[in-house]
């Protein structure tokens, strides 16, 4: 009988721990979300939109940094690279002025 009581208390502790883990995972919210495909589609659309905007902003910042570095390299008058860098910078500036 004592073993049954100990087994029951251990089982109850495990169930409480399991229940706590399920609450941490927010499994109930996930199941509710799966039951509403329209909301799931809406949330995924917003997530994709935010992801795309973040990539565009990041690429613009990275591109600006690269152009800045190329302009600085141009000032060093490196014999072989200067001509190529000058052409790239000229193209970028032309494109920025025309748009």
KOLKOL-580871 format. One record per residue (C-alpha): residue in three letters; x, y, z. Coordinates in pm, whole numbers, plus 50000, padded with zeros to 5 digits. Layout:
<recs>
ALAXYZ
...
</recs>
This chain:
<recs>
UNK500005000050000
UNK502835024150078
UNK504295017849736
UNK500965026149571
UNK500765059149759
UNK504345067549663
UNK503685057849303
UNK500535078949298
UNK502355109549438
UNK505175105749185
UNK502635102148906
UNK500825133249025
UNK504095152749032
UNK504915141448679
UNK501445151448560
UNK501835185748719
UNK505245189848554
UNK503775178548221
UNK500875202948256
UNK503295231248336
UNK505365222848027
UNK502235223147810
UNK501305257247948
UNK504825270147877
UNK504585257847518
UNK501215275747482
UNK499875245047308
UNK496285255647369
UNK496775288147177
UNK498435269246893
UNK495525244846867
UNK493035273946871
UNK495045290846596
UNK494955259246385
UNK491175258646419
UNK490955293446261
UNK492765291145925
UNK491835327045833
UNK493615340946138
UNK496595318246073
UNK496795330945715
UNK496545367145835
UNK499305362746094
UNK501575345345843
UNK500955373545593
UNK501905399845850
UNK504985379845945
UNK506065377445581
UNK505435414545527
UNK507565423745829
UNK510265400045712
UNK510315415745365
UNK510465451245501
UNK513285441445734
UNK515255426445448
UNK514745457345232
UNK515885480745508
UNK518855458545591
UNK519895456245227
UNK519625494045186
UNK521825499745491
UNK524325473745377
UNK524395488445027
UNK525005523345166
UNK527895510245376
UNK529435492845074
UNK529165524444861
UNK530705544945143
UNK533625520645170
UNK534105520944792
UNK534205559044796
UNK536865558145068
UNK538905532844870
UNK538685555844569
UNK540425583344768
UNK543465561044821
UNK544145561144443
UNK544865524244416
UNK546235518344065
UNK544155488943944
UNK541025491344157
UNK540415528944138
UNK539035528343784
UNK536525500943862
UNK535465516844189
UNK535045550844025
UNK532795535543760
UNK530655517744022
UNK530305549344231
UNK529435569643920
UNK526725544543824
UNK525245544444173
UNK525205582344195
UNK523665585043849
UNK520945560243945
UNK520225579044269
UNK519955612444089
UNK517715599243813
UNK515155583444050
</recs>
